């Protein structure tokens, strides 16, 4: 069992290194800019800036009702993520506003996107 933990953590670290080299990743149509990526405790964490949002008028409850299903569907549609789900990797998306102020975080368990 420990072998798999080491293995998946190594894979996650490689993925983070590759992703960090490409940052910032900008998705034009969505107005989302991925600005950081990290891994810890079998969690893959992405930090994204919402370029059209401001903390003063951001509704995190409403945002999560659309962002969580979209994130889960995106993970389910990404073949590489199947391996991470099987290995028990959680995904955490942290969202910042256009001024880099914290908005909210979304946590997705491996069971959610299997």
C-alpha positions in Angstrom: 0.0 0.0 0.0 2.8 2.4 0.8 4.3 1.8 -2.6 1.2 3.2 -4.3 1.1 6.2 -2.0 4.7 7.1 -3.0 4.0 6.4 -6.6 0.9 8.6 -6.8 2.7 11.4 -4.8 5.6 11.3 -7.3 3.1 11.5 -10.2 1.4 14.5 -8.6 4.7 16.2 -8.0 5.7 15.7 -11.7 2.3 17.1 -12.8 2.7 20.1 -10.6 6.2 20.8 -12.0 4.9 20.6 -15.6 1.9 22.7 -14.8 3.9 25.4 -13.0 6.1 25.8 -16.1 3.0 26.7 -18.1 1.5 29.2 -15.7 -0.3 31.4 -15.9 -2.8 29.4 -17.9 -5.6 31.6 -19.3 -9.0 30.3 -20.4 -10.2 33.2 -22.5 -13.9 32.4 -22.8 -14.3 31.8 -19.1 -12.2 34.7 -17.7 -10.3 32.3 -15.5 -6.5 32.5 -15.1 -4.8 29.6 -13.3 -2.0 31.2 -11.3 -0.6 28.4 -9.1 -0.6 24.7 -8.6 0.6 22.6 -5.7 0.3 19.1 -4.1 0.2 17.9 -0.5 -1.3 14.9 1.3 -2.7 13.3 -1.9 -4.4 16.6 -2.8 -3.9 18.5 -6.0 -4.5 22.2 -5.5 -5.1 24.8 -8.2 -5.3 28.5 -7.5 -7.4 30.4 -10.1 -8.0 34.1 -10.5 -11.5 35.0 -11.7 -10.7 38.0 -13.9 -14.3 39.4 -14.0 -15.0 39.1 -10.2 -14.5 41.5 -7.3 -14.6 40.3 -3.7 -17.0 43.1 -2.8 -19.8 41.7 -5.0 -19.0 38.0 -5.1 -21.6 35.5 -4.1 -19.7 32.3 -3.1 -22.8 30.3 -2.5 -24.2 30.9 -5.9 -20.8 30.5 -7.5 -20.3 27.0 -5.9 -23.7 25.8 -7.2 -22.4 26.2 -10.8 -18.7 25.7 -10.2 -18.8 22.4 -8.3 -20.8 20.5 -10.9 -18.7 22.0 -13.8 -15.5 21.1 -12.0 -16.7 17.5 -11.3 -17.8 17.0 -14.9 -14.5 18.4 -16.2 -12.6 15.9 -14.0 -14.8 13.0 -15.1 -14.1 13.9 -18.8 -10.3 14.0 -18.3 -8.9 10.5 -18.8 -5.8 11.1 -16.7 -7.9 12.0 -13.7 -9.3 8.5 -13.5 -6.0 7.3 -12.2 -6.0 10.0 -9.5 -9.5 9.1 -8.5 -8.6 5.5 -8.1 -5.5 6.5 -6.0 -7.7 8.5 -3.7 -6.5 12.0 -4.8 -8.6 15.0 -3.7 -8.8 18.2 -5.8 -9.0 21.6 -4.3 -9.7 24.7 -6.4 -9.0 28.1 -4.7 -10.5 31.1 -6.3 -9.2 34.7 -6.1 -10.8 37.9 -7.5 -9.2 40.1 -10.1 -7.2 41.8 -7.4 -5.9 38.4 -6.0 -8.2 38.6 -3.0 -9.5 35.2 -1.7 -13.1 34.4 -2.8 -13.7 30.7 -1.9 -12.4 27.2 -2.2 -14.0 24.1 -3.7 -13.0 20.6 -2.5 -13.7 17.6 -4.6 -13.2 14.1 -3.2 -12.0 11.2 -5.3 -15.5 9.6 -4.8 -17.1 12.7 -6.4 -15.2 12.4 -9.7 -14.7 8.6 -10.1 
